[in-house]
Amino acid sequence: MHERPEAITMRGNPLTLLGPEIRIGQKAPDFSLVTNDMGAVTLADYAGLALALVSVPSLDTPVCAVETRRFNAEAAKLGAGVRILTISMDLPFAQKRWCGAMGIDKVETLSDHREASFGLNYGVLIKELRLLARAVFVVDKAGTVTYTELVKEVGDEPFYAGTLTALAQAAS
């Protein structure tokens, strides 16, 4: 397994990411994730849609909560051909409960807890914590990665404007 030591930090402490660094222009890697109702989804289930794949350490933390609420508000403004998927290692039951409590109804939350396939295939699995790093990948309708952002400090929020601009371009 490819390791990327000191790729990110948490409270200034370096952490290692497992998996490859995803680059703009490459085909989006596949994944197998668990829905809130325990179903399985893969990248193929979103074929023909523009996607923002947003990975977070845990929905049940302050920065992840702020980020997911912000993307939920933005998702309400997007067209039918666009999806924002928020992916974490949280159990599907916890994701469903959290979304209900927070009124999250536009962003789709998915769990990588079973196989860590998203984390490993997108290079965002934190070796030391078995959590996902905070990152965003925008994938166009043809399945090509058009934008990436790996947030270097886990406690920081992503660059929302960059994501939303790239998502709008990927949808056109």
C-alpha angles and dihedrals in degrees: 000000000000112000125199106197118206091007092139139006137224113206086343095306114123119243133192123236121209120217137032127313107252115227134202112262098031125113111265110256118242123250140186114220136171121240124220089261092052095257122136126243133183134188089267089066088068097046113150094020130107108239139198106201104199118187121196133176095236134340088221095071127087100247094043090049092051091046095049093047090050093050090046090056091047093046089060088066096050128097128252092265094063131078133183112207119192111201128193140151089250115123114260091243091056091047092052093047092047093048091050092050093047098041093242106166108142102050116069112225117208132183126229093184097112105055106358084225095145092047093048097040094046096040096241104112109119106224096205096048107024087229128119122258119238105265143140129215121183115204122192126222090270092057097254123137107242101170137023133183124178107189104223097207112049092215094058126090122239125254098269096187092055092051094047093047091049091047092052090050091047090053096051 
